[in-house]
Amino acid sequence: MTGLAEWENFYVIVGSSAGALIGLQFVVMTLVAEKEVARSASLGSAFATPTIIHFSTVLLLSALVSAPWHGIGTIATLWGLIGLSGLIYIFNVAWRLPRQKEYKPVFEDWVFHVLLPLAAYVALTVSAFTAHSHTRESLFGIAAASLLMLLVGIHNTWDAVAYHVFVRNR
């Protein structure tokens, strides 16, 4: 399918970046684990796990788009399932964020852990539903959702590192 073939370089770059950032996140978590910090499961599931999920979603989308599909139907269905799963997951994150007791989320946390990922997964889901009638626009929607999740993950990783270095170490 020529529409998908035009995106191959984009997804090679974005997918490689997501894979590298997943590895970097594990390195960061290992380094933070050696510090005297809060180590509760609820804190990790509210802040760290969503970042890995977003990076993994970008990696998965990149792999799917790079596969040799013969039509848009199957891949659009997969995008839709990923988008719907992401929406459910973001509501789970929104539920977990205020329930962990180690850190009180501020507005920026809500924006980068709930609102922007929600927008990315909505874009992914809507793009899946419009893929048959507006293929080109849908492919841009998938690309935008992928980049947004990648940038959210980068921000959230940096925010966690900065918090541990500049706040928790004092």
C-alpha angles and dihedrals in degrees: 000000000000096000092062094040090062089061097051097103091046092054094043088058096041094043093048090049092050091049092049092047091051088056091046091051090056090051091050092049090050092051093046091049089063091059127081097258138131107287104183121145091229092058092050094046091049099046115011104037095054089057091055090046092053093047090047091050090053090049091049093048090049091052092047094049091047093054116102100255120179094209144006097250101082096040092046089054090051091048089051093051091048090048094049091046089050091051091053090047093051091053087052090052090049088053093048098044098075094034097065110088104205098077134022109225116234128206093272090055091054091049096049100034100039118008102045095041088047089054091049094051091045089052090049092050095045091047089054092053093048097042096101096051100031106026098160094049091045091054089053088049091054090048092050092049091049093050092046092052090047093050092044089052092049091049093047093049092049091046091053093048092046090049092052094043101041104026110025095042093058 
